[in-house]
Amino acid sequence: MNIDSSEFYISHITDGIFDSFLDSNRYLRNFYSVLKVEIDICCEFFVHVFKINATAE
C-alpha cells in the first residue's frame, strides 16, 4: 500500500510538472497540438491513397 501510493504520488508530481511546463510554454503546447493534427491528417491521407492503389490493382 505504501509503495503503490508513493508511485501514484510520484507520477502525479511528474504529470503536474509536465502540465505546468506546457502551460508556461504556450507556444510549445500549440506546436504540439498542431503537430498532432498534422500527423493525423497525414495518416488519413496515406490510408486513403493506399486504399485507392489497392482497389486499382
C-alpha positions as a printed Julia matrix, in Angstrom:
57×3 Matrix{Float64}:
  0.0    0.0     0.0
  2.82   2.35    0.82
  4.65   1.61   -2.43
  1.52   1.99   -4.56
  0.62   5.32   -3.02
  4.17   6.64   -3.41
  4.27   5.57   -7.08
  0.96   7.32   -7.66
  2.29  10.39   -5.87
  5.47  10.45   -7.99
  3.55  10.03  -11.26
  1.12  12.72  -10.14
  4.04  15.1    -9.48
  5.66  14.37  -12.85
  2.32  14.86  -14.63
  1.92  18.15  -12.81
  5.41  19.28  -13.76
  4.81  18.37  -17.41
  1.42  20.13  -17.44
  2.89  23.26  -15.86
  5.76  23.14  -18.38
  3.28  23.05  -21.25
  1.19  25.8   -19.62
  4.25  28.01  -19.23
  5.24  27.32  -22.83
  2.07  28.2   -24.67
  3.94  28.16  -27.97
  5.18  24.62  -27.34
  1.7   23.43  -26.39
  0.22  24.97  -29.55
  3.01  23.48  -31.64
  2.37  20.05  -30.13
 -1.37  20.21  -30.8
 -0.8   21.41  -34.39
  1.79  18.68  -34.95
 -0.63  16.06  -33.64
 -3.32  17.27  -36.05
 -0.85  17.27  -38.96
  0.21  13.69  -38.16
 -3.44  12.6   -38.05
 -4.12  14.26  -41.41
 -1.04  12.64  -42.98
 -2.05   9.22  -41.68
 -5.57   9.62  -43.09
 -4.11  10.78  -46.42
 -1.77   7.78  -46.72
 -4.55   5.37  -45.77
 -6.76   6.96  -48.43
 -4.01   6.72  -51.1
 -3.27   3.14  -50.11
 -6.95   2.23  -50.46
 -7.06   3.82  -53.94
 -3.93   1.9   -55.01
 -5.24  -1.36  -53.56
 -8.56  -1.05  -55.39
 -6.85  -0.04  -58.66
 -4.78  -3.23  -58.78
